[in-house]
Amino acid sequence: MISIPHTEDFRSEPQFLRIFQSCFSCRSLLHLQRWATEIACTLLES
């Protein structure tokens, strides 16, 4: 299970902040979970 970064981490990353805000506008938790997983995998691979 991927742990979600704390609010402090989001503040230091504007990109994450935008993603975080987009999460609130998306009302499907399953879609969010897949999206977050894909983003995390992309960051780990880069």
A tleap script that builds the chain and sets N, CA, C and O, in Angstrom:
source leaprc.protein.ff14SB
mol = sequence {
  NMET ILE SER ILE PRO HIE THR GLU ASP PHE
  ARG SER GLU PRO GLN PHE LEU ARG ILE PHE
  GLN SER CYS PHE SER CYS ARG SER LEU LEU
  HIE LEU GLN ARG TRP ALA THR GLU ILE ALA
  CYS THR LEU LEU GLU CSER
}
set mol.1.N position { 0.852 -1.196 0.000 }
set mol.1.CA position { 0.000 0.000 0.000 }
set mol.1.C position { 0.888 1.247 0.000 }
set mol.1.O position { 1.851 1.345 0.761 }
set mol.2.N position { 0.544 2.181 -0.860 }
set mol.2.CA position { 1.334 3.407 -0.944 }
set mol.2.C position { 0.836 4.434 0.076 }
set mol.2.O position { -0.352 4.755 0.117 }
set mol.3.N position { 1.744 4.938 0.887 }
set mol.3.CA position { 1.352 5.921 1.892 }
set mol.3.C position { 1.260 7.307 1.268 }
set mol.3.O position { 2.086 7.684 0.438 }
set mol.4.N position { 0.248 8.056 1.678 }
set mol.4.CA position { 0.051 9.400 1.132 }
set mol.4.C position { 0.900 10.393 1.920 }
set mol.4.O position { 0.857 10.410 3.150 }
set mol.5.N position { 1.669 11.218 1.215 }
set mol.5.CA position { 2.517 12.211 1.897 }
set mol.5.C position { 1.695 13.168 2.756 }
set mol.5.O position { 0.526 13.427 2.471 }
set mol.6.N position { 2.320 13.689 3.806 }
set mol.6.CA position { 1.630 14.634 4.679 }
set mol.6.C position { 1.505 15.997 3.996 }
set mol.6.O position { 2.115 16.245 2.956 }
set mol.7.N position { 0.709 16.866 4.597 }
set mol.7.CA position { 0.444 18.172 4.001 }
set mol.7.C position { 1.729 18.968 3.782 }
set mol.7.O position { 1.845 19.708 2.805 }
set mol.8.N position { 2.693 18.817 4.694 }
set mol.8.CA position { 3.942 19.574 4.561 }
set mol.8.C position { 4.642 19.243 3.249 }
set mol.8.O position { 5.209 20.123 2.600 }
set mol.9.N position { 4.600 17.966 2.861 }
set mol.9.CA position { 5.252 17.552 1.623 }
set mol.9.C position { 4.573 18.187 0.417 }
set mol.9.O position { 5.234 18.562 -0.552 }
set mol.10.N position { 3.244 18.307 0.481 }
set mol.10.CA position { 2.510 18.887 -0.644 }
set mol.10.C position { 2.853 20.364 -0.819 }
set mol.10.O position { 2.890 20.871 -1.940 }
set mol.11.N position { 3.100 21.042 0.283 }
set mol.11.CA position { 3.405 22.474 0.205 }
set mol.11.C position { 4.728 22.712 -0.518 }
set mol.11.O position { 4.885 23.713 -1.216 }
set mol.12.N position { 5.663 21.808 -0.352 }
set mol.12.CA position { 6.974 21.996 -0.976 }
set mol.12.C position { 6.964 21.582 -2.446 }
set mol.12.O position { 7.917 21.860 -3.174 }
set mol.13.N position { 5.906 20.928 -2.881 }
set mol.13.CA position { 5.824 20.496 -4.280 }
set mol.13.C position { 4.574 21.071 -4.946 }
set mol.13.O position { 3.486 20.516 -4.790 }
set mol.14.N position { 4.713 22.189 -5.697 }
set mol.14.CA position { 3.569 22.810 -6.379 }
set mol.14.C position { 2.836 21.817 -7.270 }
set mol.14.O position { 1.612 21.877 -7.392 }
set mol.15.N position { 3.581 20.898 -7.898 }
set mol.15.CA position { 2.953 19.924 -8.790 }
set mol.15.C position { 2.003 19.034 -7.997 }
set mol.15.O position { 0.886 18.759 -8.434 }
set mol.16.N position { 2.458 18.584 -6.822 }
set mol.16.CA position { 1.627 17.746 -5.978 }
set mol.16.C position { 0.404 18.522 -5.488 }
set mol.16.O position { -0.687 17.969 -5.349 }
set mol.17.N position { 0.612 19.817 -5.231 }
set mol.17.CA position { -0.481 20.650 -4.748 }
set mol.17.C position { -1.600 20.694 -5.779 }
set mol.17.O position { -2.781 20.625 -5.440 }
set mol.18.N position { -1.208 20.808 -7.041 }
set mol.18.CA position { -2.208 20.838 -8.112 }
set mol.18.C position { -2.927 19.491 -8.205 }
set mol.18.O position { -4.145 19.430 -8.368 }
set mol.19.N position { -2.149 18.419 -8.098 }
set mol.19.CA position { -2.742 17.082 -8.154 }
set mol.19.C position { -3.686 16.895 -6.973 }
set mol.19.O position { -4.770 16.329 -7.112 }
set mol.20.N position { -3.257 17.383 -5.803 }
set mol.20.CA position { -4.046 17.242 -4.586 }
set mol.20.C position { -5.392 17.954 -4.730 }
set mol.20.O position { -6.428 17.435 -4.313 }
set mol.21.N position { -5.361 19.153 -5.328 }
set mol.21.CA position { -6.589 19.915 -5.536 }
set mol.21.C position { -7.483 19.215 -6.546 }
set mol.21.O position { -8.707 19.209 -6.406 }
set mol.22.N position { -6.862 18.621 -7.570 }
set mol.22.CA position { -7.633 17.907 -8.584 }
set mol.22.C position { -8.317 16.696 -7.973 }
set mol.22.O position { -9.395 16.294 -8.412 }
set mol.23.N position { -7.689 16.117 -6.959 }
set mol.23.CA position { -8.263 14.950 -6.292 }
set mol.23.C position { -9.619 15.296 -5.687 }
set mol.23.O position { -10.554 14.498 -5.747 }
set mol.24.N position { -9.721 16.482 -5.107 }
set mol.24.CA position { -10.967 16.887 -4.474 }
set mol.24.C position { -12.085 17.076 -5.494 }
set mol.24.O position { -13.257 16.861 -5.183 }
set mol.25.N position { -11.725 17.476 -6.707 }
set mol.25.CA position { -12.747 17.691 -7.730 }
set mol.25.C position { -13.188 16.370 -8.346 }
set mol.25.O position { -14.256 16.284 -8.952 }
set mol.26.N position { -12.349 15.332 -8.185 }
set mol.26.CA position { -12.711 14.011 -8.709 }
set mol.26.C position { -13.396 13.232 -7.597 }
set mol.26.O position { -12.812 13.035 -6.532 }
set mol.27.N position { -14.623 12.788 -7.830 }
set mol.27.CA position { -15.391 12.166 -6.746 }
set mol.27.C position { -15.310 10.645 -6.728 }
set mol.27.O position { -15.957 10.003 -5.901 }
set mol.28.N position { -14.525 10.063 -7.628 }
set mol.28.CA position { -14.388 8.606 -7.649 }
set mol.28.C position { -13.107 8.186 -6.934 }
set mol.28.O position { -12.007 8.431 -7.430 }
set mol.29.N position { -13.250 7.554 -5.769 }
set mol.29.CA position { -12.077 7.158 -4.996 }
set mol.29.C position { -11.258 6.092 -5.711 }
set mol.29.O position { -10.030 6.094 -5.632 }
set mol.30.N position { -11.926 5.191 -6.402 }
set mol.30.CA position { -11.209 4.142 -7.122 }
set mol.30.C position { -10.361 4.750 -8.222 }
set mol.30.O position { -9.212 4.357 -8.423 }
set mol.31.N position { -10.940 5.722 -8.942 }
set mol.31.CA position { -10.202 6.398 -10.011 }
set mol.31.C position { -9.006 7.140 -9.414 }
set mol.31.O position { -7.915 7.137 -9.985 }
set mol.32.N position { -9.223 7.771 -8.266 }
set mol.32.CA position { -8.157 8.502 -7.592 }
set mol.32.C position { -7.033 7.571 -7.189 }
set mol.32.O position { -5.855 7.891 -7.347 }
set mol.33.N position { -7.415 6.399 -6.658 }
set mol.33.CA position { -6.416 5.451 -6.186 }
set mol.33.C position { -5.534 4.977 -7.332 }
set mol.33.O position { -4.317 4.867 -7.180 }
set mol.34.N position { -6.145 4.696 -8.477 }
set mol.34.CA position { -5.383 4.259 -9.646 }
set mol.34.C position { -4.484 5.390 -10.140 }
set mol.34.O position { -3.327 5.166 -10.495 }
set mol.35.N position { -5.033 6.611 -10.157 }
set mol.35.CA position { -4.286 7.776 -10.615 }
set mol.35.C position { -3.065 8.027 -9.722 }
set mol.35.O position { -1.957 8.251 -10.208 }
set mol.36.N position { -3.295 7.985 -8.415 }
set mol.36.CA position { -2.206 8.212 -7.461 }
set mol.36.C position { -1.135 7.136 -7.591 }
set mol.36.O position { 0.059 7.419 -7.489 }
set mol.37.N position { -1.571 5.901 -7.817 }
set mol.37.CA position { -0.617 4.799 -7.967 }
set mol.37.C position { 0.231 4.992 -9.213 }
set mol.37.O position { 1.442 4.771 -9.182 }
set mol.38.N position { -0.394 5.404 -10.305 }
set mol.38.CA position { 0.340 5.620 -11.554 }
set mol.38.C position { 1.355 6.750 -11.399 }
set mol.38.O position { 2.480 6.656 -11.890 }
set mol.39.N position { 0.951 7.815 -10.714 }
set mol.39.CA position { 1.847 8.953 -10.500 }
set mol.39.C position { 3.035 8.527 -9.637 }
set mol.39.O position { 4.180 8.876 -9.922 }
set mol.40.N position { 2.744 7.770 -8.581 }
set mol.40.CA position { 3.806 7.311 -7.682 }
set mol.40.C position { 4.789 6.416 -8.425 }
set mol.40.O position { 6.001 6.543 -8.252 }
set mol.41.N position { 4.274 5.517 -9.245 }
set mol.41.CA position { 5.140 4.616 -10.015 }
set mol.41.C position { 6.011 5.409 -10.986 }
set mol.41.O position { 7.191 5.105 -11.166 }
set mol.42.N position { 5.422 6.425 -11.608 }
set mol.42.CA position { 6.173 7.248 -12.558 }
set mol.42.C position { 7.305 7.991 -11.850 }
set mol.42.O position { 8.412 8.100 -12.377 }
set mol.43.N position { 7.018 8.499 -10.654 }
set mol.43.CA position { 8.038 9.236 -9.905 }
set mol.43.C position { 9.160 8.303 -9.459 }
set mol.43.O position { 10.330 8.686 -9.455 }
set mol.44.N position { 8.794 7.071 -9.083 }
set mol.44.CA position { 9.799 6.114 -8.626 }
set mol.44.C position { 10.692 5.662 -9.772 }
set mol.44.O position { 11.886 5.428 -9.583 }
set mol.45.N position { 10.111 5.542 -10.959 }
set mol.45.CA position { 10.876 5.070 -12.112 }
set mol.45.C position { 11.809 6.145 -12.660 }
set mol.45.O position { 12.876 5.836 -13.191 }
set mol.46.N position { 11.402 7.413 -12.530 }
set mol.46.CA position { 12.219 8.492 -13.100 }
set mol.46.C position { 13.472 8.768 -12.260 }
set mol.46.O position { 14.264 9.646 -12.604 }
savepdb mol mol.pdb
quit
